[in-house]
Amino acid sequence: MSASSSQPYNPFRVAQQQLDEAARLLQLDAAVHELLRWPMRELHVTLPVRMDDGTVRIFQGFRVQYNDARGPCKGGIRYHSEETVDTVRALAAWMTWKTAVMDLPLGGGKGGIICDPKQLSPGELERLSRAYIRQVGRILGAEADVPAPDVYTTPQIMAWMVDEFSYQRGYTEFGMITGKPLALGGSAGRGDATARGGMYCLREAAKAHQVDLRGATTAIQGYGNAGSFAHKLGAELLGLKVVAVSDSRGGIYNPDGLDYEAVLAHKQRTGSVVNFPGAQPVSNAELLELDVQVLIPAALENAIHQENCERIKARFIAELANGPTTPEADAVLFAKKAVVLPDFLCNAGGVTVSYFEMVQNAYGYYWDEDEVHQRLDQRMTGAFWKVHEVARQHGVDYRKAAYLVAVSRVAEAVRLRGWA
């Protein structure tokens, strides 16, 4: 629920609201603005899947191609029991702005299937993944729309999907999807790319605000791929002192710090960070309000909203999740002088290395991990300072500044192509 009203929280309305504000500041042409408020096309599919017990279950899925003015659509596929088309639309819009703020020659897309992958066997997951490509494959391809892993999807699922797509086409096309295993044309450095890009972005923000982050107390909400790697890389690259982490079952807090290897081993053994020895329990809601210098929301949308934003004490908020902060909360945090690094800048490391994977697939030559890290650092650093400069120019927060950079780039492509 949105914190401020009885209306259900709708991430797509939030995405449109954020765009509208950028359009106002840019004095965007009315037709261009209206075009950018909506997905250019979307496909809804019904997927019959034979289960292990011989019964057939029907799943619903989506693929939204939000805007391809700057190049092929790019965006993940999510498997989630509460997936909605409005969430997928919002994420496809954010992907459009994310690829533009990073100055990648791509547009934005997103996909999803309404399912609980934890309740499916590997065989059922494979049949579901192949069924999705049989329906959606007709609008995918290296030159049209390139998916990737997202919530509860994995390199193995990408491998099944590229195989199904290649079977349909009659030839292998590794470049139609990213986040693949290395043996099938994946990129080195893809696994931790989202968190690594976020840490580079946080490092530059600390420089811009003349803050030394070594020993800075840090709380991380969400301990999936992005959150767990943020724990590891935050300590390794920036010297952060992670004192609290959480997952869907709850959180743990230790003011003396939490060791990454030990927490990860505990989670792998028990399925959760909860009950980690030597730490006290903390709820996901309480974690956000801890007295820490850095807060990393790395779970789902709408974590920071009108009702809790006044109690958030962190100076730096590095958004590794998509859409974790509502517009109402943004205004409050900006007034409090909190530095919010917005999702579509801060978590753009994933799509950037996905783009590198597309480039490597296209010319059949692969980079080593050091080169991927170096190129990612260069891209994230350049994007941060561009956004910082626009924020200073206009006297706005980083999210509005990132929108100004991204929307102006997409709008320029739309105009040059004669669409509006």
C-alpha positions as CSV (number, residue, x, y, z in Angstrom):
1,M,0.0,0.0,0.0
2,S,1.1,3.5,-0.6
3,A,1.9,5.2,2.7
4,S,-0.3,8.2,2.1
5,S,-3.6,6.9,0.7
6,S,-6.0,4.0,0.6
7,Q,-5.3,3.5,-3.1
8,P,-3.1,0.5,-3.9
9,Y,0.5,1.4,-4.7
10,N,0.9,1.5,-8.5
11,P,4.6,1.6,-9.6
12,F,3.6,2.7,-13.1
13,R,1.8,5.8,-11.8
14,V,5.0,6.6,-9.9
15,A,7.1,6.2,-13.0
16,Q,4.7,8.5,-14.9
17,Q,4.7,11.0,-12.1
18,Q,8.5,11.1,-12.2
19,L,8.5,11.6,-16.0
20,D,5.9,14.3,-15.8
21,E,8.1,16.3,-13.4
22,A,11.1,15.9,-15.7
23,A,9.0,16.9,-18.7
24,R,7.9,20.1,-16.9
25,L,11.5,21.1,-16.0
26,L,12.6,20.3,-19.6
27,Q,9.6,22.1,-21.1
28,L,9.1,19.1,-23.2
29,D,6.9,19.2,-26.3
30,A,3.4,18.0,-25.4
31,A,3.4,15.2,-28.0
32,V,6.8,13.9,-27.1
33,H,5.8,14.0,-23.4
34,E,2.6,12.0,-24.1
35,L,4.5,9.5,-26.2
36,L,7.0,8.9,-23.4
37,R,4.3,8.3,-20.8
38,W,3.2,5.0,-22.3
39,P,4.7,1.7,-23.5
40,M,5.1,1.6,-27.3
41,R,3.9,-2.1,-27.3
42,E,3.2,-4.9,-24.9
43,L,2.4,-8.6,-25.3
44,H,0.3,-10.6,-22.9
45,V,0.6,-14.3,-23.1
46,T,-1.1,-17.4,-21.7
47,L,1.3,-20.3,-21.0
48,P,0.1,-23.9,-20.6
49,V,2.8,-26.0,-18.8
50,R,2.7,-29.7,-18.1
51,M,3.6,-30.3,-14.4
52,D,5.6,-33.2,-13.0
53,D,2.4,-34.9,-11.9
54,G,1.0,-34.9,-15.5
55,T,-1.5,-32.1,-14.9
56,V,-1.4,-28.9,-17.0
57,R,-1.2,-25.5,-15.3
58,I,-1.9,-22.2,-17.0
59,F,0.4,-19.3,-16.3
60,Q,0.1,-15.6,-17.4
61,G,3.1,-13.7,-18.7
62,F,4.0,-10.3,-20.2
63,R,6.6,-8.6,-22.3
64,V,6.6,-4.8,-22.4
65,Q,8.7,-2.9,-25.0
66,Y,8.5,0.6,-23.5
67,N,10.6,2.6,-26.0
68,D,13.2,1.7,-28.7
69,A,14.0,5.2,-30.1
70,R,17.7,4.8,-29.1
71,G,18.1,1.1,-30.0
72,P,16.8,-2.4,-29.2
73,C,14.8,-2.8,-26.0
74,K,16.7,-4.2,-23.0
75,G,15.3,-5.5,-19.7
76,G,14.9,-8.5,-17.4
77,I,12.3,-11.2,-17.0
78,R,10.9,-11.7,-13.5
79,Y,9.2,-14.8,-12.0
80,H,7.1,-13.6,-9.1
81,S,3.8,-14.7,-7.6
82,E,2.6,-11.1,-7.3
83,E,3.8,-9.9,-10.7
84,T,1.5,-7.3,-12.3
85,V,1.5,-5.7,-15.7
86,D,1.8,-2.3,-14.1
87,T,5.0,-3.3,-12.3
88,V,6.4,-4.6,-15.6
89,R,5.4,-1.3,-17.3
90,A,7.1,0.7,-14.6
91,L,10.2,-1.3,-14.8
92,A,10.3,-1.1,-18.6
93,A,10.0,2.7,-18.3
94,W,12.8,2.8,-15.8
95,M,14.9,0.6,-18.1
96,T,14.4,3.2,-20.8
97,W,15.7,5.9,-18.6
98,K,18.4,3.7,-17.2
99,T,20.0,2.8,-20.6
100,A,19.7,6.5,-21.6
101,V,21.3,7.9,-18.4
102,M,24.2,5.4,-19.0
103,D,24.3,6.6,-22.7
104,L,23.9,3.0,-24.0
105,P,22.5,2.6,-27.5
106,L,19.4,0.7,-26.2
107,G,15.8,1.2,-25.3
108,G,13.8,-0.2,-22.3
109,G,11.8,-3.3,-21.9
110,K,10.7,-5.8,-19.2
111,G,9.0,-9.1,-18.9
112,G,7.4,-11.3,-16.2
113,I,5.5,-14.4,-15.5
114,I,3.1,-14.7,-12.6
115,C,4.4,-17.8,-10.7
116,D,6.2,-18.8,-7.6
117,P,9.4,-20.4,-8.8
118,K,10.2,-21.7,-5.3
119,Q,7.2,-24.1,-5.7
120,L,8.4,-25.4,-9.2
121,S,10.8,-28.3,-9.8
122,P,13.7,-27.7,-12.2
123,G,11.8,-29.6,-14.9
124,E,8.7,-27.4,-14.5
125,L,10.9,-24.3,-14.5
126,E,12.5,-25.3,-17.7
127,R,9.1,-26.1,-19.4
128,L,7.7,-22.8,-18.2
129,S,10.8,-20.8,-19.5
130,R,10.6,-22.5,-22.9
131,A,6.8,-21.9,-23.1
132,Y,7.4,-18.2,-22.5
133,I,9.9,-18.0,-25.4
134,R,7.6,-19.9,-27.7
135,Q,5.0,-17.2,-27.1
136,V,7.2,-14.1,-26.7
137,G,10.2,-15.1,-29.0
138,R,8.5,-13.6,-32.0
139,I,9.2,-10.0,-30.7
140,L,12.7,-10.8,-29.3
141,G,16.1,-10.8,-30.9
142,A,19.5,-9.1,-30.8
143,E,18.2,-6.3,-33.0
144,A,14.8,-5.9,-31.4
145,D,14.6,-6.8,-27.7
146,V,17.2,-8.5,-25.5
147,P,16.0,-9.9,-22.1
148,A,18.1,-10.7,-19.1
149,P,17.7,-12.3,-15.6
150,D,15.7,-10.4,-13.0
151,V,13.9,-11.4,-9.8
152,Y,14.0,-15.2,-9.3
153,T,15.5,-15.9,-12.8
154,T,19.0,-17.2,-13.3
155,P,21.7,-17.9,-15.9
156,Q,20.3,-21.4,-16.2
157,I,16.9,-20.0,-17.1
158,M,18.6,-17.7,-19.7
159,A,20.3,-20.8,-21.1
160,W,17.0,-22.6,-21.6
161,M,15.5,-19.5,-23.2
162,V,18.4,-19.0,-25.6
163,D,18.2,-22.6,-26.6
164,E,14.5,-22.5,-27.3
165,F,14.9,-19.3,-29.3
166,S,17.7,-20.7,-31.3
167,Y,15.7,-23.9,-32.0
168,Q,12.9,-21.7,-33.3
169,R,15.2,-19.7,-35.6
170,G,17.2,-22.7,-36.8
171,Y,20.6,-21.2,-35.7
172,T,22.3,-20.2,-32.5
173,E,21.7,-16.6,-31.5
174,F,23.5,-16.1,-28.2
175,G,23.0,-12.3,-28.5
176,M,19.2,-12.5,-28.0
177,I,19.5,-12.7,-24.2
178,T,22.1,-11.7,-21.6
179,G,23.1,-13.0,-18.2
180,K,23.9,-16.3,-19.7
181,P,26.4,-18.9,-18.4
182,L,30.0,-18.2,-19.6
183,A,29.9,-21.4,-21.6
184,L,27.0,-20.0,-23.7
185,G,28.4,-16.5,-24.4
186,G,28.0,-14.9,-21.0
187,S,30.2,-12.1,-19.9
188,A,32.8,-12.2,-17.2
189,G,31.9,-9.8,-14.4
190,R,28.1,-10.1,-14.9
191,G,27.3,-11.8,-11.5
192,D,28.2,-8.9,-9.2
193,A,27.7,-6.1,-11.8
194,T,24.6,-4.5,-10.3
195,A,26.2,-4.2,-6.8
196,R,29.6,-3.3,-8.2
197,G,28.2,-0.5,-10.3
198,G,26.3,0.8,-7.2
199,M,29.5,0.8,-5.2
200,Y,31.3,2.8,-7.9
201,C,28.4,5.3,-7.9
202,L,28.4,5.6,-4.1
203,R,32.2,6.1,-4.2
204,E,31.8,9.0,-6.6
205,A,28.9,10.5,-4.6
206,A,31.0,10.4,-1.4
207,K,33.8,12.3,-3.3
208,A,31.3,14.9,-4.6
209,H,30.1,15.5,-1.0
210,Q,33.6,15.2,0.5
211,V,32.8,12.3,2.8
212,D,35.2,9.5,3.7
213,L,33.2,6.3,3.6
214,R,35.9,4.1,5.3
215,G,34.2,2.6,8.4
216,A,30.8,4.1,7.5
217,T,28.0,2.2,9.2
218,T,25.8,0.5,6.6
219,A,22.4,-1.3,6.5
220,I,21.3,-3.4,3.5
221,Q,17.7,-4.3,3.0
222,G,17.5,-7.4,0.8
223,Y,20.1,-10.2,0.6
224,G,19.7,-11.6,-2.9
225,N,22.2,-11.1,-5.7
226,A,22.5,-7.3,-5.4
227,G,22.3,-7.0,-1.6
228,S,24.8,-9.8,-0.8
229,F,27.3,-8.6,-3.3
230,A,26.8,-5.0,-1.9
231,H,27.9,-6.4,1.5
232,K,31.0,-8.0,0.0
233,L,32.0,-5.2,-2.4
234,G,31.0,-2.4,0.0
235,A,33.5,-3.8,2.5
236,E,36.2,-4.6,-0.1
237,L,36.1,-1.5,-2.3
238,L,34.9,1.2,0.1
239,G,35.7,0.0,3.6
240,L,32.0,0.1,4.6
241,K,31.1,-1.4,8.0
242,V,27.9,-3.4,7.4
243,V,26.0,-3.6,10.6
244,A,22.6,-4.8,9.4
245,V,21.2,-6.9,6.6
246,S,17.8,-8.5,5.9
247,D,15.9,-10.8,3.6
248,S,12.2,-11.6,3.1
249,R,12.1,-13.5,6.5
250,G,13.6,-10.7,8.6
251,G,16.9,-9.1,9.5
252,I,19.9,-9.1,11.8
253,Y,21.9,-6.3,13.4
254,N,25.3,-6.1,15.1
255,P,26.8,-2.7,15.8
256,D,30.3,-4.3,15.7
257,G,29.7,-5.3,12.1
258,L,28.7,-8.4,10.2
259,D,31.2,-10.6,8.4
260,Y,30.2,-11.2,4.7
261,E,31.5,-14.8,4.4
262,A,29.9,-15.8,7.7
263,V,26.5,-14.3,6.9
264,L,26.5,-15.8,3.4
265,A,27.4,-19.2,4.7
266,H,24.6,-19.0,7.3
267,K,22.1,-18.0,4.6
268,Q,23.1,-20.8,2.3
269,R,22.9,-23.3,5.2
270,T,19.5,-22.1,6.6
271,G,17.8,-20.3,3.7
272,S,17.8,-16.9,5.6
273,V,20.1,-14.4,7.4
274,V,17.7,-14.7,10.4
275,N,19.1,-16.2,13.6
276,F,22.7,-15.4,12.6
277,P,24.9,-16.1,15.7
278,G,25.9,-13.0,17.7
279,A,23.4,-10.6,16.0
280,Q,20.1,-9.3,17.3
281,P,16.9,-9.5,15.2
282,V,15.6,-6.5,13.4
283,S,12.6,-6.2,11.1
284,N,12.8,-5.1,7.5
285,A,10.9,-1.9,8.5
286,E,13.2,-1.2,11.5
287,L,16.4,-1.8,9.4
288,L,15.5,1.2,7.2
289,E,15.3,3.5,10.2
290,L,18.6,2.5,11.9
291,D,21.1,5.2,12.8
292,V,23.6,4.4,9.9
293,Q,25.5,6.5,7.5
294,V,24.7,4.4,4.4
295,L,21.4,2.7,3.6
296,I,21.2,0.3,0.6
297,P,17.6,-0.7,-0.3
298,A,18.1,-3.9,-2.4
299,A,14.7,-5.6,-2.1
300,L,11.4,-4.6,-3.8
301,E,9.5,-1.4,-4.6
302,N,8.0,1.1,-2.2
303,A,10.2,0.4,0.8
304,I,10.8,4.1,1.6
305,H,7.5,6.1,1.6
306,Q,5.7,9.0,3.2
307,E,5.1,7.3,6.6
308,N,8.7,6.2,7.3
309,C,10.9,8.7,5.4
310,E,11.0,11.2,8.3
311,R,12.6,8.6,10.5
312,I,15.3,7.6,8.0
313,K,18.7,8.8,9.3
314,A,21.2,7.6,6.6
315,R,23.1,10.4,4.8
316,F,23.6,8.2,1.7
317,I,20.8,6.0,0.2
318,A,22.1,3.8,-2.6
319,E,19.1,2.3,-4.4
320,L,20.0,-1.1,-5.7
321,A,16.3,-2.1,-5.8
322,N,14.0,-0.8,-8.5
323,G,11.5,1.9,-7.3
324,P,12.3,1.6,-3.6
325,T,11.5,5.3,-2.8
326,T,8.1,7.1,-3.6
327,P,8.0,10.6,-4.9
328,E,6.6,11.9,-1.6
329,A,9.5,10.4,0.3
330,D,12.0,11.8,-2.2
331,A,10.9,15.4,-1.4
332,V,11.3,14.8,2.3
333,L,14.7,13.2,2.0
334,F,16.0,16.0,-0.3
335,A,14.8,18.6,2.3
336,K,16.7,16.6,5.0
337,K,19.9,16.8,2.7
338,A,20.0,13.0,2.3
339,V,21.9,12.0,-0.8
340,V,19.6,9.6,-2.7
341,L,21.4,7.8,-5.6
342,P,18.4,6.8,-7.7
343,D,17.8,3.3,-8.8
344,F,18.1,3.8,-12.6
345,L,21.6,5.3,-12.1
346,C,22.8,3.4,-9.0
347,N,21.7,-0.1,-10.1
348,A,22.6,0.4,-13.8
349,G,25.8,-1.8,-13.5
350,G,23.7,-4.8,-14.4
351,V,22.4,-3.5,-17.7
352,T,25.7,-2.0,-18.5
353,V,27.5,-5.3,-18.3
354,S,24.6,-6.9,-20.1
355,Y,25.3,-4.4,-22.9
356,F,29.0,-5.4,-22.8
357,E,27.8,-9.0,-23.1
358,M,25.8,-8.0,-26.2
359,V,28.9,-6.3,-27.7
360,Q,31.0,-9.4,-27.0
361,N,28.4,-11.7,-28.5
362,A,28.2,-9.5,-31.6
363,Y,31.8,-9.7,-32.5
364,G,32.7,-13.1,-30.9
365,Y,35.5,-11.8,-28.8
366,Y,35.4,-11.9,-25.0
367,W,37.0,-9.6,-22.4
368,D,38.5,-10.7,-19.1
369,E,37.0,-9.7,-15.8
370,D,39.5,-6.9,-15.1
371,E,38.6,-5.3,-18.4
372,V,34.8,-5.6,-17.7
373,H,35.4,-4.0,-14.2
374,Q,37.4,-1.2,-15.7
375,R,34.9,-0.4,-18.5
376,L,32.0,-0.5,-15.9
377,D,33.9,1.9,-13.6
378,Q,34.4,4.3,-16.5
379,R,30.7,4.2,-17.5
380,M,29.3,4.5,-13.9
381,T,31.7,7.3,-13.0
382,G,30.9,9.3,-16.2
383,A,27.2,8.9,-15.7
384,F,27.3,9.9,-12.0
385,W,29.2,13.1,-12.7
386,K,26.9,14.1,-15.6
387,V,23.9,13.7,-13.2
388,H,25.7,15.6,-10.5
389,E,26.4,18.5,-12.8
390,V,22.8,18.7,-13.9
391,A,21.6,18.4,-10.3
392,R,23.8,21.4,-9.3
393,Q,22.7,23.4,-12.4
394,H,19.0,23.0,-11.7
395,G,19.1,22.8,-7.9
396,V,17.3,19.4,-7.9
397,D,17.9,16.0,-6.3
398,Y,19.8,13.3,-8.2
399,R,16.6,11.4,-9.3
400,K,15.2,14.5,-11.0
401,A,18.7,15.2,-12.5
402,A,19.0,11.7,-13.8
403,Y,15.5,12.0,-15.4
404,L,16.6,15.3,-17.0
405,V,19.6,13.6,-18.5
406,A,17.8,10.5,-19.6
407,V,14.5,12.0,-20.9
408,S,16.3,14.7,-22.9
409,R,18.3,11.9,-24.6
410,V,15.3,9.8,-25.5
411,A,13.3,12.9,-26.5
412,E,16.0,13.9,-28.9
413,A,16.0,10.4,-30.5
414,V,12.2,10.6,-30.8
415,R,12.3,14.0,-32.5
416,L,15.2,13.0,-34.8
417,R,13.3,9.9,-36.0
418,G,10.2,12.1,-36.7
419,W,7.9,10.3,-34.3
420,A,6.6,13.4,-32.6
